[in-house]
Amino acid sequence: MAERSLAKPLIGVTACVKQFGPHPFHAAGDKYVKAVSDGAGGLPFLLPALGEWYDVADLVDRLDGLMLTGSPSDVEPHIYTDEPKNPCSIYDPQRDATTLPLIRAALDRGLPLLAICRGIQELNVALGGTLYQRVHDVPGKLDHRSRKNVPLDRRYGPVHAVTLKSDGLLSGMAGRDEVMVNSLHGQGINRIAPGLDIEASAPDGIVEAVVVRGADTFALGIQWHPEWRCQENPFSMAIFAAFGSACRTRSDKRKY
């Protein structure tokens, strides 16, 4: 049993297609990779955005956990609405084609899941919800976008409070019903998907965290960025520790 507990669970980390010079690359941010290794105690495994090439059921069966990363790109709106695209947005259709079926397969097969920023939006769309394409253009909503004119440390610093559901998963981790979080997103959940329950909300009502109702294991979506210097934030570390624990449980069941 001692040897089993030391094994690092294999955690899939979603990648985006990014253009560097004349060549496309499959890439994921270092902060997500380090949050899996140093926060969740897992072995990060980057998942290229190969879309329909995957047998997603087979892929899920090889993993112990799945983390959906944030990204500058947005989910293509034709997937969840008939409204035209936002001309200012960046899109990554290969990532959409990879993550949306992967989310459904992960939940169907009881794979622990942590969805961050674009990830929570993908989770909501994959299960039948919709998004605001530009939260800051919606009357009564705050501007949740990244402050690009400030140093990186301040950009990822806390900017507004979120209210956590009393007796919910996150309030139990935080030990309180309100926390301060960073905010670096232009889109957000509009109509919440059936099967998701709200775990946290911003002062303007924007959904900041969800859990999958009745999930067999850890299945959490977060709109803010807990991966940023997670080891310096006890609440963020509690989130990744809980995710990592669920992945290790999955690893033990899968391998033995």
N, C-alpha and C positions, 0 to 999 in steps of 0.2 A: 504493500500500500504506500509506503514512503516513496518508492521510486515513481509510482504513478503520479503522486502529488507534485513532483518536481518537473514533470513534463510540461513544456510550454504549449498551450493550445494554438492551433493554426487559425489565424483570424484573417479573413479576406478583407482587403482595403480597396475600395473602388477607385479606379483611375479615370482620368479625363483624357480626351484627345486634344493635344496642344501643338501648335505650330511653332517650331524653333527653326528659323531660317527657312530653307526650302522643304524641310522634312517634318512630317507629323510624328509626335511622340505620345506614348501613353504615360501619364504622369500623375503622381499624387504628392501633396505637400508633405514636407518633412515633419511638420507639427502633428499631422495625423499618424504618421508612421511611428514617431516617438511616443505618442499617447498610447498606442497599442503596446509597444514594447515596454515602456517605463511606467505607464499608468495601469494598463490592464494585465501586464505581465505575459503578453502573448507574443507569438511569432508572426510578424506582419507579412502578409502574402498579397502582393499587388495583383489586382484583377484587371487586365487590359479590357478596354471597351470594345469587345468583339461582337456584341449584339447577338444575332441569331446563330452565330457559329457555336455558341455554348449549348450543351445539354445541361440546362440549369439544375435539373433534379440531381444529376450526377455530380455537378460542381458542389451543390449544397451538401451532399453526402460526404464529400471529401473535407469539408471545413468544420471547424469548431465554433466559429462565430463570424459575423459579417458587420463591418463598419462602413456606412455610407458617408463619404466625405463631403465637405463644402466645396464650392467651386465658383469662379466668376460667371460661369454659364448658367442659363436658366432652362427649366424644362420647357420643351416646345409646346406652345399653347394649343395647337390643334389636337393634342392628346386629351385635353380636358375641357376645351371650350371652342366655340365657333368664332370667337373674337380674333381680329387680326393680330399679328405679331407686333411686339413693341420694337420699333426700328432701332432703339438704343441698346437692345439686349444682345448678348452673345449666346449662341445655342450650340449644343453638342448632341446631335441626334444619335450618334453611336453610343454615347453614354446612356441616353434614354432607353435605347433598344436593349441595353445590357441590364440596367438596374431595375427597371419596372418588372420584368418577368422574374428577375432574381429575388426581389422582395417577396413576391407572391409565393415562390417556391420555398424561400427561407421560412416564412410563416407557416406554410402548409406542413413543413417537415420539422418544425420545432427548433430551428437554428437561432441562437441568441443574436439579437440585432440591436445596433446602436446607430441611429441616423442623425447626422449633424448638418444644420443649415440647409444646403440644397437637398441633403438627405431626408430631412423631415418633409420637405415639399414633395420629393419623389415618393415617400411613403404614403402621403396623403393622396397623391394622384394615382398611385398603383392600386389603392383600395377604393377609388371612386370619388374622391374629393376634388375640389377646384382650388385655384390660386388667384390672389391679386397679382397682376403683372407689375404694377407700380403702387406699392403700399402708400408712398408719400403723396400720390395724386388722389387718394381716397379721402373725402371729407371726414374730418375728425380723427384721422390717423396721424401718428408721429412720422417723422422722417427717420427710418431705421438704417439708412445707408451708412457705409463706412466713411469716416472723416479722413479723406485722403490728403488733406493739407496739414496733418499733424504727424509727429513721429510714430513709428510702428507701435511702441509701447503704449502710447496714449490711444492709438486707434483701437487696440484690443483691450483697453481699460474699461471698467464698468461705467455705463452711461445712464441706465435707467433700472428701476426696480421691476421685478416680476413677482406676482402673487402665486404661490404654490398651493395646490389643492390640499386642503386640510386632510390629514390621515392618508395622503397619497404617497407614492413611491419617493418622489423627490423631497417632500417635506420631511419624511423620515430620515433621509440622508443628510439634509441640511440642519435638522433639529429646530426648524422655525418655518414660518409660512410666507416669508418674504426674503428675497435675495437680490443683490445688485448684479447685473450681467452686462456684458458687452453687446454691441449691436452693429452688424455689418451686412445687412441684407436689404435688397430692394423689393423682393417678392415675399409673399407670406400666404398662409392658409386663409382661404375665403370660406368656402363651404367645407366643413370637416367631413371626412369620409365615414361611412358607416363602419362600425367596428373599432373606431378610435375614441378614446376618452381624453379630455383636456386635463393636463397635469399642471400647466402654468400659463399665465396670461400677462401681457404687458398692460400698462395703465390705459392704453387706448383700445384694449380688447383684442389685440393681435395675439393669436395662439403662439405661445413660446415653447410648449412641450406637450407631447401626447404619449400615451401608452396604448398598446394594442389590447383591446378588451378580450379577456379570456385566453390570452396567449399561454402556451405551455411553458414558456421560459421568459427570460429578460427580453423585452421588445419595447424600446424607448426611442422617441424622436425629440430632438432639441433644436430650437431655432438659433440660439446663441452659440458661442464657440468655447466649450469647456476644454478643448484640446490645447488651447493656447497656454503654454507654460503651466500645464495641469499640475505638476508637482509642487507648485507654489500656492495652490488653492485647495484647501481641504475638501470643499464641496465638490470640485471637479474630480479630485482623486477618489472621492467616495463613489462617484458615478462610474469611473473607469474600473475601480476595484470590483464593484458589483457586476459590471459587464464581464470582466475577466473571470470572476468566480463562476458565472453561468457558463462561460466558454470552457473552463476546466472541467466542470461537471459533464458537459457534452463530450469533451475529449475522453474522459474516463468511460463513458457509456459506449462511445463509438469504437474505441480501441480494444476494449476488454469485454 
